[in-house]
């Protein structure tokens, strides 16, 4: 939930909440860059003492300052449009919660694939007065019956209303759905971790508009199935304790198996990744780079350094024996090198120009290559940010856990109905 002095959005508790938060960071970074650029230009113009009495047209400049804003608008607009369409996508939910808005409370119904209709009303809970109100619950946010959903499981929320227009919203999950009388709106719900998440009605629905909070409790799949099947048994007047006992035992055993298997899987993947990483780094840094350096540049460098060290050692020994002759030779050698370079440039200008051009071309080529590679890197980074705001590792982990949670949920439901 939000905190005092918080400048940004709440921490995303669902997949869509994380995407919206990333879009917000992306937009703030872009607009901050534009703001800094404009402020610097304004300060430079304000402090500049030069002036011009006449102005000339510059078509190239006008083209640039037309193209750059268009690029900035695309940089902000395309990710927003893509995320807007993704928020409307709903892929095969495994469970459904129906939310009905009243003046002024919420009703929740669980009626799909469980053989019965289980519903309850959710009223705001009175938290007392004084210090007890601050210590016990969140004022104007806590309810007597929370909406229970499963984390890491694709779910669907159907929202409607019985009297006036309400709005069921959870800011941390990036959800805000209007409940309209005579119409049912739907939204996908993908919580990425367990917890209690709060919201409020975001539509002016009457005098007690601020007294109908939204409180959603995301629990594990085992806890969700235990809770919903237990209420199903009570609702369908099923007093047989054998099936409940069997289901609890199967759920407990399945939970232990999943936890132990998950630990072994994580350890195996970590050990395998560490093993592959070790051999990869060993071959790269221990064999490939030394051989490459020795074959390409190491041999010539070692040969040149050895010859120069030997010559320098001979000259030092000569200087110790005859310092005057050694000094005269050193000065003569330096003058001959400079004279030889000048003579080569004067007598063979074409060869000297070619050699100089090659050296300059090598430097310019490296500089241009660095600029091009940097531009390509920035372009790829921009395209990746426009196509997806969350990194691939996060998506991979979420997809794997959601798939595992879906299989677990379907297996529990199948076992439950098989043993009824």
C-alpha positions, 0 to 999 in steps of 0.5 A: 500500500502507499506510504507517507511521502511516497512520490511514485506508484505502489509496488506492483503486486500483479503482473499488470501492476509491475508492467504499469510501474515500469511504464511509469518509470519509462515515461518519467525518465523520458520526460525528465531527459526532455525537461533537463534539455529544455532547462539547459537550453533556456539557461544558455539563451538567457546567459548568452550576450550575442544577438543577431539582427536578421534571421535566415531559414534553415530547412535542415534544422526545422526538419530535425526539430520536427522529427525529434518530438515525433520520435519522443511521442512514439517513444511514449505512445507505442508502449502505452498503446501496447500495454492498454491492449494487454490489459484487455487480454484474458487468457483461459482463467482457471477460476472466477470471482464475481463482484457485485457493488451495492450501496455501500458494500461489496458482494463476492460470488464463487460459482464456477466449476465447484458445483455450488454457489458460494457468496458473501457480503463484505462490509467495512469493519469498524476499527474502534477509537483512539489508539486501538484503531491505529494498532488493530486495523487500517482505518477505512480499509479493513473489511469483515470478509475479505475477497480470497484469491489464489496467487500465481494462478490465472483468475478472472474477476467479473464486476457489476452493480445492483444500483448505481455505478461503482468502481472496484479498484486495487492500485497495487495490482493495476486494476480499476473496473467499473461496476455498471448496472445491467452490464458485466465487465471483466478483468484478468487477475495475476497476483505474483505473491501472497499478501493482503491488498487494499483499495476503495471504490473509485467512483462517486456512488453516493453519500457513503462512497468512502465507506466501501473498501476493497480488501483482497487476500492472495493466498497459496493455491493449496490454501485457496482450494482448501478454503473454496472446497470447504465452503463448497461442502458447507454450501452443498450440505455435504456432511461426509467427513471422509472426502474432506479428510482424504482431500486434506491428506492429498493436499498436504502430501501434494504440498510436501511433494511440491516443496521437496521437488521444488527445492531439488529442482532449484538445487539441480538447476543452480548446480548445473548452471554453476557447472556450465558457468565454471567450464565456460569461464575456464575455457574462455579466460584460461585458454581462449584469451591467452592463446588469442593474445599470444598468437595475434599480438603477444608474440610481436609485443614480446619480441619488440619488448625483448629487443628494446630491453636488450638494447637499453641494457647494452646502452646502460652498460656502455653509459657506465663504462663511457658516459660521454660516448653513450650520451653522444650516441643517444643524442645522435640516435634521436636526431637521426630518427627525427631527421629520417622521418622528415627526410622520408616525408620530403623525399617520398610524400606519397608513401608518407601520406599513405602511411599517415592516412592509414594510421588516421583511418585506423583511428577514425575507423575505431572511433566510427565503429565505437559510435555505430556500436553505441548507437545500435546498443542504444537503439536496441535498448530503446526497442526492448523498452518499447516492446517489453518493460520487464526483463526476460528473467522476470517473465520467465520466472513468472510464466514458469510459476504460473504454469506450475500453479495452474497444473497444481490447481487442476490436479487438486480439482481433478482429485477432488471430483474423482473421489467425491 
